[in-house]
Amino acid sequence: MNVGPFIDDKREHYLEVHHIRTLAEGGPDTVDNAAALCPACHRELHYGLERDVQRTRLLNQIERLVDHPCRTQE
């Protein structure tokens, strides 16, 4: 198991929650739509040139994740 890159003021390893299908796209705020990431990886998934590749990689690596449909395109 990987831990966060630093200890926060609550003395816990710091990670950020990334929604695989964003809430703005109609993704649910559920465990099967979320992954804990270091801040750098989280930013990369939002702004990186390879964000679609990284999203697919997450879906393939974490068995519990579901590729929820995008509801804003209906």
N, C-alpha and C positions, 0 to 999 in steps of 0.2 A: 504494500500500500504506500502510495506517495503522500507526503504531508505538504502543508502549505509552505510558502517561501519564507515566512517569518512568523513570530509569535505576536499576537495583537495585545491590546491592553486588557483583555479578558484572560490572557495567558493561554490562548488557544491558537492553533495553527490557522493562519488566514487563508481562506479560499473564497471564491465568488461562485454564485449559482448562475449557470447559463441555461436558458430555456432553448431546447433544440428547435422547436417551432415557437417563435416569439409570441408573447401574449398579444401584441398588436396584430399579429396574423391569425389570432383566434386559438392559439395553442393553449392547452390547459396548464394550470399551475400545480402540476402533479409530479410525483417521483419518476414516472415513466417518460417525462418530458424535460427532465432537468439533470444536469451534471455539474459536479463541483470542479472548478478549474482554478489554476493559479491566475493572478490578474493579467499577466502577459498573454497567456493562452486565451483567456476570455476576450481580451481586446482583439487578438488575432481573428477569433471567430466572428467578430462584428465588423472589423475593418480590413483584414488581410486580403491580399489578392487571391489567396487560395482558400478562402473561407468556405466555399461550397465543398471542396475536397476534404477539408477538416471536419465539416459537419457530417459528411458521409462516413469518414473514418470513425468519428465518435459513435455513430449509429451502429457500425459494424463491430466496434470493440466492446461496447457495453450492452450486454444482452437484454437488460430490462427496458432499454429505450425503445420508444415507438415513434415512427415517422408519421406524426399526426398530419392530417390534411390542412392546407392553408385555407381558412374560411374567408379571408378578405378578397379572394379571387373568384368567389361564387357569384 
